[in-house]
């Protein structure tokens, strides 16, 4: 199957437009100051360290992100009690405003 000259031009134009859109999204200026991003990075790091220190929580499967003081916990936990404990530990860190838990209980059968 061969493309006509016009079809080929449209295909190239659409591909270029897609690439330009992706580039524009990737390079869009952030509405956040570097200090805000650094503060969230510190909060996420502090939460992860606190989870690591807590002997009741196996933190290897928990990812921590922070955005404007809102901490999100992603991953899996092995025990039902770990849901509440992970939230409690995260909430105890200075700068944390809210904790959102996306943790799931892993089936160990």
N, CA, C and O atoms as a MOPAC input file, in Angstrom:
PM7 MOZYME 1SCF
protein

 N      0.84800 1    -1.16600 1     0.00000 1
 C      0.00000 1     0.00000 1     0.00000 1
 C      0.89400 1     1.23000 1     0.00000 1
 O      1.82400 1     1.32100 1     0.80200 1
 N      0.63000 1     2.15200 1    -0.86600 1
 C      1.44000 1     3.35700 1    -0.94000 1
 C      0.59400 1     4.54900 1    -0.56400 1
 O     -0.59800 1     4.61500 1    -0.86400 1
 N      1.23300 1     5.48200 1     0.09600 1
 C      0.56200 1     6.71600 1     0.46800 1
 C      0.70400 1     7.71400 1    -0.66300 1
 O      1.72900 1     7.77300 1    -1.34200 1
 N     -0.32700 1     8.48300 1    -0.84800 1
 C     -0.20800 1     9.58100 1    -1.80300 1
 C      0.65000 1    10.66700 1    -1.16600 1
 O      0.88900 1    10.65700 1     0.04200 1
 N      1.09400 1    11.56900 1    -1.96400 1
 C      1.93400 1    12.66200 1    -1.48200 1
 C      1.22100 1    13.46700 1    -0.40200 1
 O      1.84100 1    13.86100 1     0.58600 1
 N     -0.05800 1    13.71100 1    -0.57700 1
 C     -0.83500 1    14.49600 1     0.39500 1
 C     -0.99300 1    13.72400 1     1.70300 1
 O     -0.84400 1    14.29200 1     2.78500 1
 N     -1.29000 1    12.44600 1     1.60300 1
 C     -1.45200 1    11.62800 1     2.81000 1
 C     -0.14000 1    11.56800 1     3.58900 1
 O     -0.13500 1    11.62800 1     4.81800 1
 N      0.95800 1    11.45200 1     2.86900 1
 C      2.26900 1    11.40600 1     3.51800 1
 C      2.54000 1    12.72200 1     4.24800 1
 O      3.04100 1    12.71400 1     5.37300 1
 N      2.21800 1    13.83300 1     3.62600 1
 C      2.42700 1    15.14400 1     4.26400 1
 C      1.57300 1    15.28500 1     5.52500 1
 O      2.04400 1    15.79500 1     6.54200 1
 N      0.31700 1    14.83200 1     5.45700 1
 C     -0.54900 1    14.90500 1     6.62900 1
 C     -0.00700 1    14.03000 1     7.75600 1
 O     -0.03400 1    14.42400 1     8.92200 1
 N      0.47400 1    12.86300 1     7.41200 1
 C      1.02500 1    11.96500 1     8.41900 1
 C      2.23100 1    12.59300 1     9.10500 1
 O      2.35600 1    12.54800 1    10.32900 1
 N      3.11100 1    13.17400 1     8.30700 1
 C      4.29500 1    13.83000 1     8.86700 1
 C      3.89700 1    15.03600 1     9.70600 1
 O      4.45300 1    15.25700 1    10.78200 1
 N      2.93600 1    15.81800 1     9.21900 1
 C      2.48900 1    17.00500 1     9.95900 1
 C      1.88500 1    16.60900 1    11.30700 1
 O      2.16700 1    17.24300 1    12.32300 1
 N      1.05900 1    15.56900 1    11.31700 1
 C      0.44900 1    15.12300 1    12.57700 1
 C      1.49700 1    14.56600 1    13.53400 1
 O      1.42500 1    14.80700 1    14.73900 1
 N      2.46000 1    13.83200 1    13.01400 1
 C      3.52700 1    13.30500 1    13.87400 1
 C      4.33200 1    14.44700 1    14.48400 1
 O      4.65700 1    14.41400 1    15.67100 1
 N      4.65500 1    15.45600 1    13.67900 1
 C      5.39900 1    16.61300 1    14.19300 1
 C      4.59200 1    17.36200 1    15.24300 1
 O      5.13400 1    17.80400 1    16.25600 1
 N      3.29900 1    17.50000 1    14.99700 1
 C      2.44500 1    18.18600 1    15.96600 1
 C      2.42600 1    17.42900 1    17.29300 1
 O      2.47000 1    18.04100 1    18.36000 1
 N      2.36200 1    16.10700 1    17.22700 1
 C      2.38900 1    15.30200 1    18.45300 1
 C      3.68400 1    15.47600 1    19.21700 1
 O      3.67300 1    15.61400 1    20.44000 1
 N      4.79100 1    15.46900 1    18.51100 1
 C      6.09600 1    15.65600 1    19.14400 1
 C      6.18600 1    17.04000 1    19.78100 1
 O      6.68300 1    17.18000 1    20.89800 1
 N      5.71300 1    18.04800 1    19.08300 1
 C      5.74500 1    19.41000 1    19.63500 1
 C      4.86600 1    19.54100 1    20.87200 1
 O      5.23800 1    20.22600 1    21.82400 1
 N      3.71300 1    18.89500 1    20.86900 1
 C      2.83500 1    18.93200 1    22.05500 1
 C      3.51500 1    18.27800 1    23.25400 1
 O      3.47700 1    18.80800 1    24.36400 1
 N      4.14100 1    17.11900 1    23.02100 1
 C      4.84600 1    16.45300 1    24.11300 1
 C      5.98700 1    17.31300 1    24.63900 1
 O      6.19400 1    17.40000 1    25.84900 1
 N      6.72300 1    17.94500 1    23.74300 1
 C      7.83000 1    18.81200 1    24.15300 1
 C      7.32100 1    20.00100 1    24.95500 1
 O      7.91400 1    20.37400 1    25.96700 1
 N      6.22600 1    20.59300 1    24.50400 1
 C      5.66400 1    21.75600 1    25.20900 1
 C      5.20700 1    21.37900 1    26.60700 1
 O      5.40500 1    22.14500 1    27.55000 1
 N      4.60400 1    20.22100 1    26.75200 1
 C      4.14800 1    19.78600 1    28.08100 1
 C      5.33000 1    19.49800 1    28.99300 1
 O      5.28800 1    19.80300 1    30.18500 1
 N      6.36900 1    18.91800 1    28.44300 1
 C      7.53100 1    18.55000 1    29.25200 1
 C      8.34000 1    19.76200 1    29.69200 1
 O      9.03300 1    19.70700 1    30.70800 1
 N      8.26000 1    20.85400 1    28.94000 1
 C      9.07100 1    22.01900 1    29.25800 1
 C      8.24700 1    23.17800 1    29.79800 1
 O      8.75800 1    24.28800 1    29.94300 1
 N      6.98800 1    22.93300 1    30.09200 1
 C      6.14700 1    24.00500 1    30.62400 1
 C      6.68300 1    24.45600 1    31.97200 1
 O      7.10100 1    23.62800 1    32.78200 1
 N      6.67400 1    25.75200 1    32.21900 1
 C      7.19800 1    26.22500 1    33.49800 1
 C      6.33100 1    25.74800 1    34.65400 1
 O      5.10600 1    25.68300 1    34.54700 1
 N      6.97500 1    25.42400 1    35.73400 1
 C      6.26900 1    24.96200 1    36.91700 1
 C      5.73200 1    26.16300 1    37.68300 1
 O      6.35600 1    27.22300 1    37.72700 1
 N      4.57100 1    25.97500 1    38.27900 1
 C      3.99900 1    27.04800 1    39.08300 1
 C      4.52000 1    27.00400 1    40.51900 1
 O      4.03700 1    27.73200 1    41.38700 1
 N      5.50500 1    26.15000 1    40.75700 1
 C      6.03500 1    25.98100 1    42.10100 1
 C      7.45700 1    26.49900 1    42.18500 1
 O      8.25100 1    26.34800 1    41.25700 1
 N      7.75300 1    27.10000 1    43.29300 1
 C      9.11500 1    27.58300 1    43.54500 1
 C     10.00700 1    26.39800 1    43.90400 1
 O      9.53600 1    25.37300 1    44.39600 1
 N     11.28100 1    26.55700 1    43.65200 1
 C     12.23800 1    25.49700 1    43.96800 1
 C     12.21600 1    25.17400 1    45.45900 1
 O     12.40900 1    24.02200 1    45.84800 1
 N     11.98400 1    26.17500 1    46.28600 1
 C     11.95000 1    25.93100 1    47.73000 1
 C     10.75500 1    25.05200 1    48.11300 1
 O     10.85300 1    24.24100 1    49.03400 1
 N      9.61200 1    25.21200 1    47.39900 1
 C      8.44700 1    24.36600 1    47.67300 1
 C      8.72600 1    22.92100 1    47.28900 1
 O      8.37300 1    21.99400 1    48.01800 1
 N      9.35800 1    22.74200 1    46.14400 1
 C      9.70000 1    21.39600 1    45.69900 1
 C     10.69200 1    20.76100 1    46.66000 1
 O     10.56700 1    19.58100 1    46.98800 1
 N     11.66600 1    21.52100 1    47.11100 1
 C     12.65600 1    21.01000 1    48.06300 1
 C     11.99100 1    20.63100 1    49.38300 1
 O     12.34600 1    19.62200 1    49.99200 1
 N     11.03000 1    21.43600 1    49.82200 1
 C     10.32500 1    21.13900 1    51.07400 1
 C      9.54900 1    19.82900 1    50.94400 1
 O      9.54900 1    19.01700 1    51.86900 1
 N      8.89100 1    19.61700 1    49.80900 1
 C      8.15400 1    18.36900 1    49.60600 1
 C      9.10200 1    17.17800 1    49.51600 1
 O      8.78900 1    16.10000 1    50.02000 1
 N     10.24900 1    17.36100 1    48.88100 1
 C     11.23800 1    16.28800 1    48.81700 1
 C     11.73000 1    15.92500 1    50.21500 1
 O     11.91800 1    14.75000 1    50.52700 1
 N     11.94000 1    16.94400 1    51.05700 1
 C     12.37900 1    16.69700 1    52.42700 1
 C     11.30200 1    15.95400 1    53.20900 1
 O     11.59900 1    15.01300 1    53.94400 1
 N     10.05100 1    16.38100 1    53.04900 1
 C      8.94800 1    15.72300 1    53.75400 1
 C      8.86000 1    14.25700 1    53.34600 1
 O      8.75600 1    13.37800 1    54.20200 1
 N      8.90100 1    13.99100 1    52.04500 1
 C      8.81800 1    12.60600 1    51.55800 1
 C      9.98200 1    11.77400 1    52.09200 1
 O      9.80100 1    10.62000 1    52.48100 1
 N     11.16000 1    12.35700 1    52.10900 1
 C     12.33700 1    11.66000 1    52.61900 1
 C     12.20400 1    11.38100 1    54.11300 1
 O     12.54600 1    10.29300 1    54.57600 1
 N     11.70800 1    12.35900 1    54.86600 1
 C     11.52800 1    12.17800 1    56.30600 1
 C     10.48200 1    11.11000 1    56.61200 1
 O     10.65100 1    10.32000 1    57.54100 1
 N      9.40100 1    11.08400 1    55.83200 1
 C      8.36600 1    10.06300 1    56.03600 1
 C      8.94700 1     8.68200 1    55.74700 1
 O      8.73800 1     7.74400 1    56.51500 1
 N      9.67300 1     8.56000 1    54.64600 1
 C     10.26900 1     7.26800 1    54.28400 1
 C     11.24100 1     6.79100 1    55.36800 1
 O     11.26400 1     5.61000 1    55.71700 1
 N     12.04200 1     7.72200 1    55.89600 1
 C     12.97600 1     7.36800 1    56.96600 1
 C     12.23000 1     6.93400 1    58.22900 1
 O     12.64700 1     5.99100 1    58.90100 1
 N     11.13900 1     7.61200 1    58.55300 1
 C     10.35300 1     7.24800 1    59.74300 1
 C      9.71800 1     5.87100 1    59.56400 1
 O      9.66200 1     5.08800 1    60.51200 1
 N      9.24300 1     5.57400 1    58.36700 1
 C      8.68600 1     4.24800 1    58.10400 1
 C      9.76200 1     3.18200 1    58.23200 1
 O      9.50600 1     2.08700 1    58.73200 1
 N     10.95400 1     3.50400 1    57.78200 1
 C     12.08000 1     2.57300 1    57.87100 1
 C     12.44400 1     2.28300 1    59.33100 1
 O     12.78100 1     1.15100 1    59.67900 1
 N     12.37400 1     3.30900 1    60.17700 1
 C     12.72000 1     3.14700 1    61.59800 1
 C     11.65500 1     2.38300 1    62.37900 1
 O     11.96000 1     1.78600 1    63.41200 1
 N     10.41700 1     2.39000 1    61.90300 1
 C      9.33300 1     1.74500 1    62.63400 1
 C      9.43600 1     0.22800 1    62.45300 1
 O      9.30100 1    -0.27300 1    61.33600 1
 N      9.67400 1    -0.50800 1    63.55100 1
 C      9.86600 1    -1.95400 1    63.43500 1
 C      8.58500 1    -2.70600 1    63.06000 1
 O      8.64600 1    -3.86500 1    62.65100 1
 N      7.44300 1    -2.06000 1    63.19500 1
 C      6.18500 1    -2.74100 1    62.89000 1
 C      5.83800 1    -2.70600 1    61.40600 1
 O      4.95300 1    -3.43800 1    60.96400 1
 N      6.52200 1    -1.86800 1    60.63300 1
 C      6.17500 1    -1.69600 1    59.22500 1
 C      7.32300 1    -2.16400 1    58.34500 1
 O      8.47100 1    -1.75900 1    58.53000 1
 N      6.99900 1    -3.01800 1    57.39300 1
 C      7.97200 1    -3.39700 1    56.37000 1
 C      7.79400 1    -2.39400 1    55.23000 1
 O      6.84600 1    -2.49000 1    54.45100 1
 N      8.70900 1    -1.43700 1    55.14000 1
 C      8.52200 1    -0.29400 1    54.24800 1
 C      9.04200 1    -0.49600 1    52.83300 1
 O      8.90700 1     0.40500 1    52.00400 1
 N      9.62900 1    -1.64200 1    52.53000 1
 C     10.25300 1    -1.83900 1    51.21800 1
 C      9.25900 1    -1.71800 1    50.06700 1
 O      9.64600 1    -1.41000 1    48.93900 1
 N      8.00800 1    -1.95600 1    50.34300 1
 C      6.99600 1    -1.90200 1    49.29300 1
 C      6.10500 1    -0.67300 1    49.40800 1
 O      4.99700 1    -0.65600 1    48.87200 1
 N      6.57900 1     0.34900 1    50.09900 1
 C      5.81000 1     1.57900 1    50.25100 1
 C      6.58600 1     2.73100 1    49.61800 1
 O      7.71900 1     3.01800 1    50.00300 1
 N      5.96600 1     3.37700 1    48.65300 1
 C      6.53500 1     4.57200 1    48.04200 1
 C      5.86700 1     5.78900 1    48.65800 1
 O      4.67700 1     5.76800 1    48.97200 1
 N      6.64200 1     6.84500 1    48.82500 1
 C      6.13100 1     8.06500 1    49.45200 1
 C      6.35100 1     9.23500 1    48.50500 1
 O      7.45600 1     9.43900 1    48.00100 1
 N      5.29300 1     9.99800 1    48.26800 1
 C      5.41300 1    11.24300 1    47.51200 1
 C      4.75200 1    12.34200 1    48.32500 1
 O      3.87900 1    12.08500 1    49.15400 1
 N      5.18200 1    13.57100 1    48.07300 1
 C      4.58800 1    14.71400 1    48.76700 1
 C      4.36200 1    15.84000 1    47.76600 1
 O      5.17000 1    16.06700 1    46.86600 1
 N      3.25300 1    16.53300 1    47.94200 1
 C      2.93100 1    17.67800 1    47.10200 1
 C      2.22300 1    18.71200 1    47.97100 1
 O      1.07800 1    18.52900 1    48.38500 1
 N      2.93400 1    19.79600 1    48.23100 1
 C      2.40200 1    20.88500 1    49.06300 1
 C      1.97400 1    20.39000 1    50.44800 1
 O      0.96600 1    20.83000 1    51.00000 1
 N      2.76500 1    19.46900 1    50.98700 1
 C      2.50300 1    18.95400 1    52.32300 1
 C      1.52000 1    17.80100 1    52.38100 1
 O      1.28300 1    17.23500 1    53.44800 1
 N      0.94600 1    17.45000 1    51.23500 1
 C      0.03500 1    16.30800 1    51.17400 1
 C      0.86900 1    15.08700 1    50.80500 1
 O      1.44200 1    15.01600 1    49.71800 1
 N      0.92800 1    14.13700 1    51.71800 1
 C      1.73200 1    12.93200 1    51.53100 1
 C      0.83800 1    11.82000 1    51.01000 1
 O     -0.26300 1    11.59200 1    51.51100 1
 N      1.34200 1    11.13400 1    49.99000 1
 C      0.61300 1     9.99400 1    49.43500 1
 C      1.47900 1     8.75300 1    49.60800 1
 O      2.64900 1     8.73000 1    49.22700 1
 N      0.87700 1     7.72700 1    50.18900 1
 C      1.55300 1     6.44200 1    50.39000 1
 C      1.03000 1     5.46000 1    49.35100 1
 O     -0.17500 1     5.21800 1    49.27600 1
 N      1.92100 1     4.89700 1    48.55500 1
 C      1.56400 1     3.92700 1    47.51400 1
 C      2.22000 1     2.60300 1    47.85700 1
 O      3.29600 1     2.57000 1    48.45300 1
 N      1.57400 1     1.51700 1    47.48100 1
 C      2.22100 1     0.22400 1    47.63200 1
 C      1.37600 1    -0.78400 1    48.35800 1
 O      0.14800 1    -0.70100 1    48.38300 1
 N      2.06700 1    -1.74900 1    48.95500 1
 C      1.37100 1    -2.84100 1    49.63800 1
 C      1.90100 1    -3.00100 1    51.05400 1
 O      3.05800 1    -2.70100 1    51.34700 1
 N      1.03000 1    -3.47700 1    51.91300 1
 C      1.41100 1    -3.82200 1    53.28500 1
 C      0.98500 1    -5.25900 1    53.54800 1
 O      0.10000 1    -5.79000 1    52.87600 1
 N      1.62200 1    -5.87800 1    54.53000 1
 C      1.37800 1    -7.29300 1    54.80200 1
 C      0.30800 1    -7.52500 1    55.86600 1
 O     -0.31400 1    -8.58700 1    55.89400 1
 N      0.09200 1    -6.56200 1    56.72300 1
 C     -0.84800 1    -6.71900 1    57.83300 1
 C     -1.87500 1    -5.59500 1    57.81300 1
 O     -1.57900 1    -4.47900 1    57.38600 1
 N     -3.06300 1    -5.89100 1    58.26800 1
 C     -4.12400 1    -4.89200 1    58.31700 1
 C     -3.73600 1    -3.71300 1    59.20200 1
 O     -4.07500 1    -2.57100 1    58.89300 1
 N     -3.03800 1    -3.97300 1    60.28700 1
 C     -2.64000 1    -2.92300 1    61.21500 1
 C     -1.65900 1    -1.93300 1    60.57900 1
 O     -1.54600 1    -0.79200 1    61.02600 1
 N     -0.94700 1    -2.37800 1    59.53200 1
 C      0.04100 1    -1.51800 1    58.88300 1
 C     -0.59100 1    -0.31800 1    58.18800 1
 O      0.05900 1     0.71500 1    58.02900 1
 N     -1.85100 1    -0.44100 1    57.77200 1
 C     -2.53700 1     0.70100 1    57.15200 1
 C     -2.54000 1     1.89300 1    58.10800 1
 O     -2.08100 1     2.98300 1    57.76900 1
 N     -3.06400 1     1.65900 1    59.30100 1
 C     -3.17500 1     2.73300 1    60.29400 1
 C     -1.80900 1     3.18100 1    60.79000 1
 O     -1.58300 1     4.37200 1    61.00100 1
 N     -0.90100 1     2.23900 1    60.97400 1
 C      0.42100 1     2.58500 1    61.49000 1
 C      1.19200 1     3.44500 1    60.48600 1
 O      1.84300 1     4.41500 1    60.87700 1
 N      1.12600 1     3.10300 1    59.21200 1
 C      1.82700 1     3.88800 1    58.19000 1
 C      1.25900 1     5.31100 1    58.12800 1
 O      2.01500 1     6.27400 1    58.00300 1
 N     -0.04800 1     5.44300 1    58.21400 1
 C     -0.67300 1     6.77600 1    58.22400 1
 C     -0.24800 1     7.56000 1    59.46800 1
 O      0.05100 1     8.75100 1    59.38600 1
 N     -0.22500 1     6.87600 1    60.63100 1
 C      0.15200 1     7.54500 1    61.87200 1
 C      1.58700 1     8.04800 1    61.80300 1
 O      1.87600 1     9.18100 1    62.18800 1
 N      2.48200 1     7.19700 1    61.30900 1
 C      3.89200 1     7.57200 1    61.20000 1
 C      4.04700 1     8.75300 1    60.25000 1
 O      4.75200 1     9.71100 1    60.56700 1
 N      3.40200 1     8.69700 1    59.09900 1
 C      3.51100 1     9.78900 1    58.12100 1
 C      2.95600 1    11.08900 1    58.68600 1
 O      3.54600 1    12.15300 1    58.49400 1
 N      1.84200 1    11.01100 1    59.37200 1
 C      1.20000 1    12.21100 1    59.93200 1
 C      2.06400 1    12.85300 1    61.02400 1
 O      1.94100 1    14.04900 1    61.28900 1
 N      2.93000 1    12.06600 1    61.65100 1
 C      3.75400 1    12.58900 1    62.74600 1
 C      4.93200 1    13.44600 1    62.25300 1
 O      5.60600 1    14.08900 1    63.05700 1
 N      5.17500 1    13.45600 1    60.96000 1
 C      6.32000 1    14.18900 1    60.42000 1
 C      5.97800 1    15.65900 1    60.25600 1
 O      4.90300 1    16.02100 1    59.77700 1
 N      6.91800 1    16.49200 1    60.66400 1
 C      6.73700 1    17.94300 1    60.56700 1
 C      6.54800 1    18.36000 1    59.10700 1
 O      7.30600 1    17.94800 1    58.22900 1
 N      5.53300 1    19.17800 1    58.86500 1
 C      5.25300 1    19.67200 1    57.52500 1
 C      4.16300 1    18.91000 1    56.80400 1
 O      3.65500 1    19.37100 1    55.78300 1
 N      3.79500 1    17.74600 1    57.32300 1
 C      2.74100 1    16.95100 1    56.69100 1
 C      1.38900 1    17.53700 1    57.07200 1
 O      1.06800 1    17.67200 1    58.25300 1
 N      0.60400 1    17.88200 1    56.06400 1
 C     -0.72800 1    18.43700 1    56.30600 1
 C     -1.79600 1    17.34500 1    56.25600 1
 O     -2.70400 1    17.30700 1    57.08600 1
 N     -1.67200 1    16.47500 1    55.28600 1
 C     -2.64900 1    15.40700 1    55.08100 1
 C     -1.91500 1    14.17100 1    54.58300 1
 O     -0.88000 1    14.27400 1    53.92300 1
 N     -2.45700 1    13.01000 1    54.90300 1
 C     -1.90400 1    11.75400 1    54.39800 1
 C     -2.99900 1    11.04100 1    53.61200 1
 O     -4.09400 1    10.79800 1    54.11800 1
 N     -2.68000 1    10.71500 1    52.37500 1
 C     -3.57900 1     9.93200 1    51.53100 1
 C     -2.93600 1     8.56500 1    51.35000 1
 O     -1.78500 1     8.45400 1    50.92900 1
 N     -3.69500 1     7.53300 1    51.67400 1
 C     -3.15300 1     6.18100 1    51.60100 1
 C     -3.71500 1     5.44400 1    50.39200 1
 O     -4.92200 1     5.23400 1    50.28000 1
 N     -2.82100 1     5.05900 1    49.49500 1
 C     -3.16700 1     4.18500 1    48.37700 1
 C     -2.57900 1     2.80500 1    48.63100 1
 O     -2.26300 1     2.07200 1    47.69300 1
 N     -2.43400 1     2.45800 1    49.90400 1
 C     -1.85100 1     1.17000 1    50.26500 1
 C     -2.88500 1     0.06300 1    50.06900 1
 O     -4.08300 1     0.25800 1    50.27500 1
 N     -2.39200 1    -1.09000 1    49.67100 1
 C     -3.24500 1    -2.26600 1    49.51000 1
 C     -2.68200 1    -3.39300 1    50.35200 1
 O     -1.47400 1    -3.47300 1    50.57400 1
 N     -3.54500 1    -4.24400 1    50.81000 1
 C     -3.13600 1    -5.40900 1    51.58400 1
 C     -2.75100 1    -6.52600 1    50.62500 1
 O     -3.54000 1    -6.91300 1    49.76300 1
 N     -1.54000 1    -7.04000 1    50.77700 1
 C     -1.06500 1    -8.10500 1    49.89900 1
 C     -1.59400 1    -9.43800 1    50.43300 1
 O     -1.58600 1    -9.68500 1    51.63900 1
 N     -2.04300 1   -10.27500 1    49.53100 1
 C     -2.53400 1   -11.59300 1    49.90600 1
 C     -1.32500 1   -12.52200 1    50.00900 1
 O     -0.66700 1   -12.80100 1    49.00700 1
 N     -1.03400 1   -12.99700 1    51.21000 1
 C      0.17500 1   -13.80700 1    51.43900 1
 C     -0.11000 1   -15.30600 1    51.37400 1
 O      0.69000 1   -16.10300 1    51.86500 1
 N     -1.18900 1   -15.68900 1    50.80000 1
 C     -1.48300 1   -17.13300 1    50.71000 1
 C     -0.63800 1   -17.80700 1    49.69400 1
 O     -0.75900 1   -19.01500 1    49.49300 1

